[in-house]
Amino acid sequence: MTTKLPHSLLVGGLLLAAGSVLAVAEDQKSLAAGREPTDERYLSEVMRHLYRWYLDETDVVSAIKRGHFLLWVREVEPRLDPGDKSRFVEIILPDMGVRVKAKRADYKIPELGIQVRSKTFKITDVVRGKPQTQRPADAVEVKAEYKAMRDRLSRTRNRIQPPGDELLQRLRVAVREHSLKYLADRNRKLPTTPQTINLGPISPVANETWVLWEEGRVLYRFSSDIDLANPAFWKHEKLGVDLFSIDEQVVVSLDEVAGSNAYLTRDQVGRVLFNCLVFGRRLTLTDVEKGPASTGGTSINTKTTR
């Protein structure tokens, strides 16, 4: 089942910064109510997220030939639990075979006493497949001028949103405690020297961030429907943390471990390392050997080195 977004918002509102115009196919009358999936700022940030985390040189070949990036935008309505008012959108880059899935959460978790409500659509998954030629009947076609988009993304490629101070402190505590558990589970000794962590940048269109623990050669992915800056997430953050050992959980292709989500490809790891090391915030934990930190983080002695 699909819902519809007002066509007028697409025709009048799809402008990217630096004068880039997103033109909407005239034969499509409307998508579902609500402007965000086709809002100029939202689509701009989606493209920035893809530019930073997913797209390669080969991906833009088709856009160079066409003179524009081609996007298909559709809102879908899957079967939800009673009372769940969440909305879902799919943004397809057919030439690249890229499908972006995003969710605007609006539901309760009675067991935890949490109301989960997103202010905007947040990317939940990016899937790669074969290029598509047939536009879904319920999708609006959007065209973003290649040169203007390229220039804008290139010009702003170093623009990042680092974790805020409160989120930074919570990440410090969480990474330290998960690192201690990681060592304990493997019967490894606690380090007696300062440990270095690199916190990746935050995206306004994705509720996730990555952290690199250099000495442990471990990557952490924090993700949730709940905004990472929301204290409610950190009460239950173990529900949204994935750990990946660079030495043990990296493969060339996910075909090697079909059906498992416990691995990353070398390409994925390369992107995470780039974002954490180049765009991230570098912190030093200086008291890891003292054991678990307090939940408030007051016992953590850290310093920012970048």
Residue pairs with C-beta under 8 A, 6 or more apart in sequence:
1 76
1 77
2 32
2 74
2 75
2 76
2 77
2 138
3 31
3 32
3 33
3 75
3 77
3 87
4 30
4 31
4 32
4 33
4 75
4 138
5 30
5 31
5 32
5 33
5 34
5 35
5 37
5 38
5 73
5 75
5 140
6 30
6 31
6 33
6 35
7 24
7 28
7 29
7 30
7 31
7 140
9 35
9 38
9 39
10 24
10 31
10 38
10 140
10 142
11 24
13 35
13 38
13 39
13 40
14 21
14 22
14 23
14 24
14 38
14 40
14 43
14 142
15 21
15 22
15 40
16 22
16 40
16 43
16 44
16 144
16 148
16 149
16 152
17 40
17 44
17 152
18 148
18 151
18 152
18 155
19 148
20 144
20 145
20 148
20 149
20 152
21 145
21 148
22 40
22 43
22 71
22 142
22 143
22 144
23 142
23 143
24 140
24 141
24 142
24 143
25 140
25 141
25 142
28 139
28 140
28 141
30 140
31 37
31 38
31 73
31 74
31 75
31 138
31 139
31 140
32 75
32 87
34 75
34 87
36 42
36 104
36 120
36 121
37 73
37 75
37 89
37 91
37 102
37 121
38 73
38 140
38 142
42 120
42 121
42 205
43 71
43 73
43 91
43 142
43 144
44 152
45 203
45 204
45 205
46 91
46 100
46 102
46 123
46 205
47 69
47 144
47 149
47 153
48 153
48 156
48 203
49 123
49 203
49 205
49 206
50 93
50 98
50 100
50 126
51 153
51 157
52 157
52 203
52 271
52 275
53 126
53 271
53 275
54 98
54 126
54 128
54 271
55 96
59 96
59 98
60 146
60 150
62 70
62 95
62 96
62 131
63 69
63 70
63 95
63 146
63 149
64 146
66 95
66 146
67 145
67 146
67 147
68 143
68 144
68 145
68 146
69 93
69 143
69 144
69 146
69 149
70 93
70 94
70 95
70 141
70 142
70 143
71 91
71 92
71 93
71 141
71 142
71 143
71 144
72 91
72 92
72 94
72 135
72 136
72 139
72 140
72 141
72 142
73 89
73 90
73 91
73 92
73 139
73 140
73 142
74 89
74 90
74 92
74 136
74 138
74 139
74 140
75 87
75 88
75 89
75 90
76 88
76 89
76 90
77 87
77 88
78 88
80 86
80 107
81 107
83 107
83 108
84 106
84 107
85 106
85 107
86 103
86 104
86 105
86 106
86 107
87 103
87 104
87 106
87 121
88 101
88 102
88 103
88 104
89 101
89 102
89 103
89 104
89 121
90 99
90 100
90 101
90 102
90 139
91 99
91 100
91 102
92 98
92 99
92 100
92 132
92 136
92 139
93 99
93 100
94 131
94 132
94 133
94 135
95 131
96 128
96 131
97 128
97 129
97 130
97 131
97 132
98 126
98 127
98 128
99 126
99 127
99 128
99 129
100 123
100 125
100 126
101 123
101 124
101 125
101 126
101 127
102 121
102 122
102 123
102 124
102 205
103 118
103 121
103 122
103 124
103 225
104 118
104 120
104 121
104 122
105 116
105 117
105 118
105 122
105 225
105 226
106 116
106 117
106 118
107 115
107 116
108 114
108 115
108 116
109 116
112 235
112 236
114 226
114 232
114 236
116 225
116 226
118 207
118 225
118 227
119 227
120 204
120 205
121 205
122 205
122 206
122 207
122 225
123 203
123 205
123 206
135 141
158 279
160 201
160 279
161 201
161 202
161 203
161 204
162 168
162 199
162 201
162 202
162 280
162 281
163 171
163 199
163 202
163 209
163 281
164 229
166 229
167 202
167 228
167 229
168 199
168 281
169 297
170 234
170 237
170 297
171 199
171 209
171 211
171 222
172 197
172 283
172 285
172 297
172 300
172 302
173 293
173 295
173 296
173 297
173 300
174 220
174 222
174 234
174 237
174 241
175 197
175 211
175 213
175 220
175 285
176 285
176 288
176 293
176 300
177 292
177 293
178 220
178 241
178 243
179 195
179 213
179 216
179 218
179 288
180 190
180 288
180 291
180 292
182 216
182 218
182 243
183 189
183 190
183 191
183 216
190 288
190 289
190 291
191 215
191 288
191 289
192 289
193 215
194 284
194 285
194 286
194 288
195 213
195 214
195 215
195 216
195 284
195 285
195 288
196 213
196 214
196 215
196 282
196 283
196 284
196 285
196 305
197 211
197 212
197 213
197 214
197 282
197 283
197 284
197 285
198 211
198 212
198 214
198 276
198 277
198 280
198 281
198 282
198 283
199 209
199 211
199 276
199 280
199 281
199 283
200 209
200 210
200 211
200 212
200 272
200 275
200 276
200 279
200 280
201 209
201 275
201 279
201 280
202 209
202 228
207 223
207 224
207 225
207 226
207 227
207 228
208 221
208 222
208 223
208 224
208 228
209 221
209 222
209 223
209 228
210 219
210 220
210 221
210 222
210 272
210 275
210 276
211 219
211 220
211 222
211 276
212 218
212 219
212 220
212 272
212 273
212 276
212 277
212 280
213 219
213 220
217 245
217 246
217 247
218 243
218 244
218 245
218 246
219 243
219 244
219 246
219 264
219 269
219 272
219 276
220 241
220 242
220 243
220 244
221 241
221 242
221 243
221 244
222 228
222 237
222 240
222 241
223 240
223 242
224 233
224 237
224 239
224 240
226 232
226 233
226 240
227 233
233 240
244 250
244 262
244 263
244 264
244 269
246 269
249 262
249 263
249 264
250 263
250 264
250 265
250 266
250 269
251 257
251 263
251 264
251 265
251 266
252 265
252 266
253 265
254 263
254 265
256 263
257 263
264 272
280 306
281 304
281 306
282 304
282 305
282 306
283 302
283 303
283 304
283 305
284 302
284 303
284 305
285 300
285 301
285 302
286 301
286 302
286 303
287 299
287 300
287 301
290 299
293 299
293 300
